[in-house]
């Protein structure tokens, strides 16, 4: 199952998340033969989702798309302007969780204190600007809905043995949400120390579940 789990719950009321995931895994367990294996690849929430990150964005650098040609409607936005658009339009966002910070280069850069899980989500969203409908759809979707421990717990509730569940987290090669040199985006901790995106904000988990 590749990037399926979050799709199961994105368009349902999130209060049903545990029921939907547990029932799905129960059905998968039912149809798997003894000795069968289920492999799950899924975008993940950072290990410390509420850790505050200093996100600095250029007010002069235009947005870049790593997946497709930027649509004309977004081509003139700077990185700072696109983040502001994200803040205003993403339905899962609690505005109170993001704080504007003073930037020493205020005419060139915008700075924000942002929880890690929101930075990780924005890293994904900022590349879905190849056409307007794609962006609008993404503004109603939570790409990283689970931590690995969440899916592990649902699998156990579905009847899989804990000893038959393994997982790892990583930043995939050529991950579309990776911030590149020249993007006009800087991540630091509260003390100004640069943050390694691959370490703090891994893109995916791979889980192996055996029957």
C-alpha positions in Angstrom: 0.0 0.0 0.0 1.7 3.2 -1.2 0.4 6.5 0.3 -3.1 5.0 0.7 -3.7 5.3 4.5 -4.1 9.1 4.6 -6.5 9.0 1.7 -8.8 6.7 3.6 -9.4 9.2 6.3 -8.9 12.6 4.6 -12.4 12.9 3.3 -14.1 11.3 6.4 -14.6 12.9 9.8 -11.3 12.6 11.5 -13.0 11.3 14.6 -13.4 8.0 12.7 -9.7 7.6 12.0 -9.1 4.7 14.4 -12.2 2.8 13.3 -11.5 3.3 9.6 -7.8 2.2 9.8 -8.4 -0.7 12.2 -11.2 -2.1 10.0 -9.1 -1.7 6.8 -6.2 -3.6 8.4 -8.6 -6.3 9.7 -9.8 -6.9 6.1 -6.2 -7.0 4.8 -5.4 -9.5 7.5 -8.4 -11.6 6.5 -7.4 -11.9 2.8 -3.7 -12.5 3.4 -2.5 -16.1 3.5 -0.5 -17.4 6.4 3.0 -16.2 5.9 1.8 -13.3 3.7 3.3 -9.9 4.1 1.8 -6.4 4.0 4.1 -3.5 3.1 2.9 0.0 3.8 4.6 3.2 2.5 3.1 6.3 3.9 4.0 10.0 4.5 4.7 10.5 8.2 4.3 13.1 10.9 7.7 14.2 12.4 8.7 12.4 15.6 8.4 15.6 17.6 5.5 17.2 15.7 5.1 20.2 18.0 8.8 21.2 18.0 9.0 24.8 16.9 11.1 25.5 13.9 12.3 28.9 12.6 11.2 29.1 9.0 12.8 31.9 6.9 11.4 32.5 3.5 12.6 34.9 0.7 10.5 37.9 -0.2 12.3 38.2 -3.5 12.9 34.6 -4.7 10.0 33.3 -6.9 8.5 29.9 -6.1 9.9 26.9 -7.8 8.0 23.6 -8.6 10.0 20.4 -8.5 7.1 18.3 -10.0 5.8 20.4 -12.9 5.9 23.7 -14.6 4.6 26.5 -12.3 1.2 27.7 -13.4 1.1 31.3 -14.4 -1.3 32.2 -11.6 1.5 31.3 -9.0 4.6 32.1 -11.0 4.8 35.6 -9.6 4.5 34.6 -6.0 7.6 34.7 -3.8 8.3 31.9 -1.3 7.1 34.2 1.5 3.8 34.9 -0.4 3.1 31.3 -1.1 3.5 30.4 2.6 1.1 33.2 3.5 -1.3 31.7 0.9 -0.9 28.3 2.6 -1.6 29.7 6.0 -4.8 31.3 4.8 -6.2 28.4 2.8 -5.1 25.1 4.4 -8.2 23.9 6.3 -6.3 21.9 8.9 -4.3 24.8 10.1 -4.7 26.5 13.5 -3.5 30.0 12.9 -2.5 30.4 16.6 0.2 27.8 16.2 2.3 30.0 13.9 4.0 33.1 15.1 5.6 35.8 13.0 9.2 36.6 14.0 11.4 39.6 13.5 13.8 39.2 10.7 17.1 41.0 10.6 16.6 41.3 6.8 12.9 42.3 7.0 12.9 43.7 3.5 14.3 40.5 2.0 13.0 37.8 4.3 10.0 36.7 6.4 10.5 34.6 9.5 8.0 32.4 11.3 8.0 30.1 14.3 6.2 27.0 13.0 5.5 23.5 14.5 7.5 20.8 12.8 4.4 19.0 11.5 3.2 22.1 9.7 6.7 22.7 8.1 6.7 19.1 6.9 3.2 19.5 5.4 4.1 22.8 3.7 7.2 21.2 2.2 4.8 18.8 0.4 2.1 21.4 -0.5 4.5 24.0 -2.0 5.2 21.7 -5.0 1.6 21.2 -5.9 1.3 24.4 -7.8 1.4 23.1 -11.4 -2.3 24.1 -11.8 -4.9 25.8 -9.6 -7.1 22.8 -9.1 -4.2 20.7 -7.7 -3.4 23.4 -5.1 -7.0 23.8 -4.1 -7.4 20.0 -3.7 -4.2 19.9 -1.5 -5.6 22.6 0.7 -8.3 20.1 1.8 -5.9 17.2 2.4 -3.6 16.2 5.2 -0.7 14.3 3.5 1.0 13.1 6.7 -1.8 11.9 8.9 0.0 9.3 11.0 3.1 8.6 13.0 4.5 5.0 12.5 3.3 4.2 16.0 -0.3 5.1 15.1 -0.4 2.5 12.2 1.4 0.0 14.4 -1.3 0.4 17.1 -4.1 0.0 14.5 -2.4 -3.1 13.1 -2.2 -4.6 16.6 -5.9 -3.7 17.2 -6.7 -5.5 13.9 -5.1 -8.7 15.2 -1.6 -8.6 13.8 1.1 -9.7 16.3 3.3 -6.9 17.6 6.4 -9.1 17.0 5.4 -9.3 13.3 5.5 -5.5 12.7 8.7 -3.7 11.7 9.1 -0.1 10.4 11.7 2.5 9.5 11.5 6.2 8.6 13.6 8.0 6.0 13.9 10.8 3.6 13.3 9.3 0.2 15.8 9.9 -2.6 14.5 12.6 -4.9 11.7 13.5 -2.4 9.6 16.1 -4.0 9.2 18.1 -0.8 12.9 18.5 -0.1 14.0 22.1 0.2 16.8 22.7 -2.3 19.6 25.2 -2.3 18.4 28.3 -4.1 14.7 27.9 -3.0 15.0 30.8 -0.6 14.0 28.7 2.4 16.0 28.3 5.6 15.2 26.0 8.6 16.8 26.7 12.0 16.1 25.9 15.6 15.2 28.5 18.2 18.9 29.3 18.6 19.5 29.8 15.0 21.3 26.5 14.4 20.6 25.1 11.0 18.2 22.1 10.9 18.8 19.1 8.7 15.5 18.4 7.0 16.1 14.7 6.3 16.8 14.1 10.0 14.1 16.1 11.6 11.4 15.9 8.9 11.7 12.5 7.3 9.3 12.1 4.4 8.0 8.5 4.7 7.8 5.4 6.7 8.0 1.8 5.4 6.2 -0.8 7.5 6.4 -4.5 7.1 3.6 -6.6 8.7 3.6 -10.4 8.5 0.7 -12.7 9.1 
